[in-house]
Amino acid sequence: MVRGPYLDFVVEREKNLKPLISLKNLILFQPSQTFPLSAISRLKPVLQLPTAAERFIQDYPLIFKIFLPRGKSNPLPHVKVTSRVLSLYHEEALIKAKLLMIARCGKLPLWLINLFRYDLGWPHDYLLNFLVEFPEYFQICELGIHESTGEVVFELELVSWKHELAVSEMQSRRGEIETTQVKRWAVAVIHEVLSLLVSKKTERNNLFHLADFLGICGLRFKKAVVHFPGIFYVSNKIRTQIVVLWEKYSKDLLIEKNPLMDMRNKYLRVMNLVLRRGKAFERVSETIEAARQKRLVPSHKRKVIKGSF
């Protein structure tokens, strides 16, 4: 299989972004916009934190701050976000509101949508947003009873749509995509799904779950991913395999501008800063340094970031 070092770099660079955003959202969705450190530690598996909660938080001092609440006897350590992240969050909320009408989900069970929620850039309360903001387009309906658990399964249904609001990626590129090699339905489905995602990539198992729901042979999906390396790239740089839509990247950068990905890149830049004597410096990990030595990432001097934190 042809290796894509730039795409491997993209996958590894963002490995801690998902748990960081999950923790950030958990804190900001609280009325006080703070959360007990001990409670975060208990939620480590849910948040998918790669290390102990306190260590993870301390690794990003320009994003999170541990403090003791005032006015309480024997207060427990709490966590809040910095003013810089709070500013990014308000900017992010505006962008998400603009994109809600463009995001398309068709008619899918909620558990399946939740697998792609982060990749789609949808907030944790997307159901509330969709149903309250756009009741004429979406509704919740009962799909049936799960055979193994006996629980009721619900789905989000698209009841009406304005076609001019969103055009299928496959439709917009029909002449370019439909060659003799790429007419298989599995390839078209994977391409379409990845095209909808913020960073044009997702976990391989998410695609397999989608294939099962759509009634597509899992083996066909696996072959589609592996046998079309010019279209899809599978990275093994983190604990799970990530499928990337190769054509959407130029080296390690997305070709098409995406406001939500721009927001995530802003979080990544803040994640990559460390404080030294009150000044913010770019963090250079061993992986990034090795990449630079191999000229995978343009070399530049470590910068001092001006501003208060």
N, C-alpha and C positions, 0 to 999 in steps of 0.2 A: 504494500500500500504506500502511495506517495505521501510523504510527511509534509505537513504545513506548519513550520515553526512559528510563523507569525500568528496563525490561528491558535496554536497551543499557548502562545503568550497571552492572547486575548482571554482564553478560558482560565488560565492560571491567575491572571491579573484580577479577575473578578470573583475568585473563589470565596472570598469572605464578604462580598458585597450583599448577597442575599440575606445571610443571618444578621448583618449589620442593619439593613433596612427593616427587617422584621423587628429587631429590638428597638430601633428608632420609632417605628410605628406604634409598638406596644406602649412605649413611654408617652408619646404625644397624644395617644387616644385616651389617656387618663384625664379626669377632670383637673387634677393638679399638675399634669404633664411631668410627673415624677413617678418612680416605681421603686419599691424596696429591693435592695441588692439581693437579699436572701430569697425573695420570690423569683427573681431572674435566674438565680442558681437552680431553683427547682424546675424552671421552665427550659433549662438548657436543651433537653432532647426536642422539645416542641420548636424552639427557635433555631435548632440545628447549629448551636455554637460550636466551633471547632476546638475550643479550649474551655477551661473553667471560666465562669461568667466574669469574675473580677479581673482575671488576667486579660480576657478579651476586651473589656471596657478600658482597662489601663493601656492597652495597645493603641487606642485611638483617643488621645487626650484632647484633640481638637474637635471631637464629635460628642463624646460623653464626659460627664463630670460626676464623680462620687462626692456626696456631701452629707452632712448631718442636719436634719430639719431643725429649725429654731422653735423655741417655745414648748419643747417637750422634754420631759425628764427621761433620761436613759434612751435617747433617740437611736433608732437603727439606721445604718447607712442607706441612703437612697441614691438613685441615679437620675440625672436629667441630661438633656442635650444642651450643647453650647449655643450661644446666640447666632453663630455663623450657620449652624445646621437648622436652627429655627427659621432663619431667613430663607434657606434653600427649601425648606418644607412648604412654606407659604407659596413660593414660586412653583413648586412641584404640584400643589393642589390646583392651581389655576390651569396648568397644562393638562392634568388628568381630566378636568372638567371639559376641556375642549375636545379631548380625544374619545370621550365616552360614546359619542354618536357614531364615531368611525369604527370602533371595535365591533366585530361581528362574531357571534357565537352560534348562530343557527339554533338548533334544538338539541341540547346535550344535557346529560345528567350533571347535577351540581358537583358530585365528587370528581368527575372528569374535568370539568371547568376549573376546579380548584387546583388541579395538577399544573395547569398552565397560567394560573392567576398572576404569579410573579412575572412570568415571561411576557404576558400580555400587558403588564403594567397596570393592572387593575388593583384598586385598594381592597383591603380585607372586607370592607362593607359594600362591595360592589353590588350586591343584590338590592340593598337599600337605595343606592344611587340609581340603579337601572329602573327599579319599580316606581320610585317616587318621582324621579326626574323625567322618565320617558314611559309612562304607563300605556301610551298608545302603541308602543312597539314591543314591549316585553311582558311576559306573565310567567308565574310559577305554576306548574301543573304536576300531577302525580304520574310517575312513570310506571309504577307497579311495586311489587313486593320482592325484596332481595331473597333469593332462594336459600342462601346459607344462613343469613342472619334473621330473616323474617321481618326486617325493618322496611318501612316505606321509603322508596327512592323517589326523589323529586328532580325535576329538570327545569331548566330555563328555556323558554320557548320564544322565538322571534315571531310575533303574530302579524307584523306588517313592516314594510321597509321602503325607503326612498332609494331607488337604485343609483341615483346620481351621487349619493353620499359616500358610497364605497364601491370600488370596482375590483373584481377578482384579479389577483396578481397574474394568474394563468390567462385570464381573458385579455389583460392589458399587454401581454407578451406572447400571445398565441402563436404568431408566426415564427417567433424566435425559439420558443420552447418545444413545440410539437414537431420534433424530428422523428426519424424512424426508431431511434434508440430510447426516446423519452415519452412514448405514448402509453406506457403502462399506468394504470390507475394509481397504483401504490406510489409511484414516483411523483405523480401529479398531486396526490393528497399531501405527501410530506413537504413538497415544494410550497404548496399553498399555505400549509400550517406555519412553516418556518418564516414565510414572507410576512405573516401577520404579527410575528413576535417582535418585541422591542429591539432585542439584540440579535435577531435572526438565528437563534440557537436555542436548544432545549435538551433536557436529559433524554437519552435514547429510550428509557423505559416509559416515559410519557407518551412517546409516539407509538410504542407497542400497545399500551392501554387503549389508545385511540383506535388503533387497528382492530383490536378485539371488539370494541363497541360497534365499529362500522362493519364488522363481519368480514374483514380482510384477513387473509391467511397471514399469521405472524411470520412465517418463513418468507413470504413474499415481501413483507416490509423489511425484514432483515437483509434480504438480497438487494432490495432497492437501495438501502443505505450503503451497503458494502460495494455493490457492483457499479455504482455511478460516482466514482471519486472526483470527477470533474464538476459535479453538482453539489454533493454532500461531502463534508469532512467530519470524521469521527476523532475526537480528541480524548486521550487517556491521561491528561495531565493532572486531573484531580481524582477523587475517590470514585466517581461515577463517570460513565462515558457520555460525552456531550456531542450532539449532532449539530453541525454548523452549515448554514447555507453559504457555500464558498463564494459564489458570485457577488454576494453583497459586501464583501470586504476587499479592500486594497491594503495588502500587508495586514496590519493589526487595527485598521480603522474602517468603520462603516462608510460605504460610499455615499449612501443617501442620508441626508440629515434627518434626525429623529429627535424631537424635543424631549421625549422622556429619556432617551439614551444620553442626550446632552446633560440632563439632570443627573443621571447615574454617574456620568463621567465627572461631574462636579463633586459628587460624594467620593468618588475614587481619588480625586486629587486631594481632598481633605484627609482621606484615609492615609494618604501617602506622605503626610507631613508629621514631623516630630518636633517637640519643643526642646530647645537647648538655650539655657540662659535667657528665657523669655522670648526667644525668636523662633520662628517656624522654619524648619529646613525640610527639604525633600528627603523622604526615606528611600534609601536604595537597598533593596533586598539582594541577597546572594543570587537569586534567580534572575532578577532584572539586570544585575551587574554582569552576570554570565552572558545574558542575551546581548548586552551592549558590546561586550568583548567580541561576540560573534557577529556584530553589526546587524543584529535583528532589530535593535531599537537605536535610533540616532543618538550618538553620544552628545552630551552637553554637561556643562558644569552644574554642580549642585547649587540650586538657587536658594537665596534667602527670601522668604515671602513676607512682604511688609504688611502691617496692619495689626490691630489688637485682637486678642483671642480671649 
